[in-house]
């Protein structure tokens, strides 16, 4: 996975709710133009199977603001 520059220091995995940093995120995924980060590929796979289930639960996204 190509590492892009991210200004935000921490993210909430939208599937399990774990707080992770960009450096410790196992993987990421984009949905509707926003980047989400995950603690494990299993969480990413659950998210990709039904992203709408998770984007309404957690409002903090792994996307850059501004």
SEBALO-435931 format. One record per residue (C-alpha): residue number from 1; x, y, z; residue in three letters; chain. Coordinates in steps of 0.2 Angstrom, whole numbers, plus 2048, in hexadecimal, padded with zeros to 3 digits. Example, Ala and Ser with C-alpha at 12.3 -4.5 7.8 and 13.67 -1.06 7.14 Angstrom:
- dose	X	Y	Z	fiza	vose
- 1	83E	7EA	827	Ala	A
- 2	844	7FB	824	Ser	A
***
This chain:
- dose	X	Y	Z	fiza	vose
- 1	800	800	800	Unk	A
- 2	807	811	7FB	Unk	A
- 3	809	81C	80A	Unk	A
- 4	802	82E	807	Unk	A
- 5	805	83D	812	Unk	A
- 6	7F8	83E	820	Unk	A
- 7	7F7	84D	82B	Unk	A
- 8	7EB	845	838	Unk	A
- 9	7F4	83B	846	Unk	A
- 10	7E7	82E	84A	Unk	A
- 11	7D8	826	843	Unk	A
- 12	7CA	81B	849	Unk	A
- 13	7C8	80A	840	Unk	A
- 14	7B5	80C	83B	Unk	A
- 15	7B2	7F9	83D	Unk	A
- 16	7B9	7F5	84F	Unk	A
- 17	7BB	807	856	Unk	A
- 18	7CE	805	859	Unk	A
- 19	7D8	815	859	Unk	A
- 20	7E7	812	84E	Unk	A
- 21	7F5	81E	846	Unk	A
- 22	7F9	81F	834	Unk	A
- 23	809	816	837	Unk	A
- 24	801	807	840	Unk	A
- 25	7F2	805	834	Unk	A
- 26	7F2	7F4	82C	Unk	A
- 27	7E9	7FA	81D	Unk	A
- 28	7DE	808	816	Unk	A
- 29	7CF	809	80A	Unk	A
- 30	7C6	817	801	Unk	A
- 31	7B3	81A	801	Unk	A
- 32	7AA	828	7FA	Unk	A
- 33	7BA	832	7F8	Unk	A
- 34	7BF	830	80A	Unk	A
- 35	7CE	826	811	Unk	A
- 36	7CB	819	81F	Unk	A
- 37	7D8	810	829	Unk	A
- 38	7D7	7FF	831	Unk	A
- 39	7E0	7F6	83F	Unk	A
- 40	7E0	7E6	834	Unk	A
- 41	7DB	7DF	823	Unk	A
- 42	7CC	7D6	82B	Unk	A
- 43	7C4	7E7	830	Unk	A
- 44	7C8	7EE	81F	Unk	A
- 45	7BF	7DF	817	Unk	A
- 46	7B0	7E1	822	Unk	A
- 47	7AF	7F4	81E	Unk	A
- 48	7B0	7F1	80B	Unk	A
- 49	7A2	7E4	80C	Unk	A
- 50	796	7F0	813	Unk	A
- 51	79E	802	815	Unk	A
- 52	78D	80B	818	Unk	A
- 53	78C	800	828	Unk	A
- 54	79B	809	82F	Unk	A
- 55	79C	81A	828	Unk	A
- 56	78D	81F	831	Unk	A
- 57	793	818	842	Unk	A
- 58	7A4	821	842	Unk	A
- 59	7A5	832	83C	Unk	A
- 60	7B8	834	83D	Unk	A
- 61	7BF	82F	82D	Unk	A
- 62	7D1	82C	827	Unk	A
- 63	7D0	83A	81B	Unk	A
- 64	7D9	84A	81A	Unk	A
- 65	7CF	85A	81F	Unk	A
- 66	7D2	86A	817	Unk	A
***
